[in-house]
Amino acid sequence: MRPDTAKVDPGYLAAFLDLPATQAAFSGNKQGSGLARLPKETLDKLVVPLPPMPTQRLIADLARSFRNEAELLQRLATLNSILGREAVARAIRVAAANPNS
């Protein structure tokens, strides 16, 4: 199933589908074990609010910005953790090399 890009911005649609309320609406209709799938009827019943296209693009950009920020914050947390471990390792090496200080 593909969206009609004349009516809906794909980024806007992705942001709408990623909303907790939308996910909750889908959760009761998933079928199958393992990788669940949504029945076509569930998607057909889905009401997607469609503001004007410029507004959809702004919302899509906003959602993309928050995803990018989350990715950058995760990378920063990982690098901070590495830096912290390296600082502790260096302090231990210095202390071991200078046992009387």
Wavefront OBJ file of the C-alpha trace (Angstrom):
o trace
v 0.000 0.000 0.000
v 1.445 3.358 -1.048
v 0.244 6.811 -0.034
v -0.999 9.262 -2.651
v 1.794 11.839 -2.461
v -0.480 14.461 -4.024
v -2.594 14.272 -0.841
v -0.174 13.294 1.917
v 3.501 13.960 2.543
v 5.234 10.611 3.250
v 7.189 12.118 6.168
v 3.970 13.461 7.669
v 2.300 10.078 7.277
v 5.284 8.349 8.896
v 5.126 10.806 11.804
v 1.390 10.193 12.212
v 1.847 6.413 12.103
v 4.614 6.651 14.709
v 2.419 8.480 17.239
v 1.707 6.507 20.433
v -2.053 6.921 19.930
v -1.845 5.522 16.389
v 0.356 2.639 17.546
v -2.094 1.887 20.356
v -4.969 1.793 17.860
v -3.003 -0.669 15.760
v -1.862 -2.893 18.632
v -5.224 -4.609 19.027
v -5.495 -5.411 15.334
v -2.135 -7.008 14.609
v -2.153 -10.599 13.429
v 0.402 -13.352 13.437
v 3.206 -14.403 15.696
v 6.719 -13.122 15.320
v 6.581 -10.158 12.958
v 3.002 -8.970 13.286
v 1.141 -7.549 10.320
v -1.830 -5.271 10.077
v -4.883 -6.391 8.158
v -5.693 -4.185 5.151
v -9.132 -3.501 6.661
v -7.471 -1.865 9.676
v -5.497 0.474 7.445
v -8.596 1.212 5.353
v -10.443 2.312 8.508
v -7.606 4.569 9.642
v -8.520 8.256 9.563
v -5.457 10.386 8.892
v -5.983 14.111 9.460
v -4.737 15.929 6.359
v -3.815 19.575 6.911
v -2.655 21.589 3.888
v 0.503 20.222 2.239
v 2.785 23.033 3.542
v 1.645 22.230 7.089
v 2.233 18.511 6.506
v 5.777 19.282 5.345
v 6.428 21.424 8.424
v 5.163 18.649 10.705
v 7.279 16.080 8.835
v 10.341 18.321 9.219
v 9.603 18.763 12.924
v 9.340 14.987 13.439
v 12.552 14.451 11.458
v 14.322 17.074 13.599
v 13.295 15.307 16.804
v 14.446 11.934 15.423
v 17.783 13.468 14.420
v 18.142 15.057 17.860
v 17.420 11.724 19.564
v 20.072 10.018 17.418
v 22.626 12.728 18.197
v 21.868 12.561 21.921
v 22.324 8.781 21.823
v 25.675 9.181 20.060
v 26.703 11.839 22.585
v 25.744 9.564 25.508
v 27.771 6.722 23.998
v 30.812 8.942 23.472
v 30.463 10.380 26.976
v 30.406 6.865 28.424
v 33.538 5.911 26.473
v 35.273 9.098 27.593
v 34.316 8.448 31.208
v 35.667 4.888 31.137
v 38.895 6.111 29.530
v 39.300 8.793 32.204
v 38.825 6.218 34.967
v 41.264 3.822 33.268
v 43.844 6.604 32.966
v 43.413 7.547 36.642
v 43.925 3.900 37.639
v 47.073 3.637 35.479
v 48.499 6.849 36.965
v 47.692 5.696 40.513
v 49.293 2.298 39.860
v 52.424 3.925 38.430
v 52.711 6.265 41.449
v 51.654 4.137 44.434
v 52.959 6.649 47.009
v 51.021 9.691 45.765
l 1 2 3 4 5 6 7 8 9 10 11 12 13 14 15 16 17 18 19 20 21 22 23 24 25 26 27 28 29 30 31 32 33 34 35 36 37 38 39 40 41 42 43 44 45 46 47 48 49 50 51 52 53 54 55 56 57 58 59 60 61 62 63 64 65 66 67 68 69 70 71 72 73 74 75 76 77 78 79 80 81 82 83 84 85 86 87 88 89 90 91 92 93 94 95 96 97 98 99 100 101
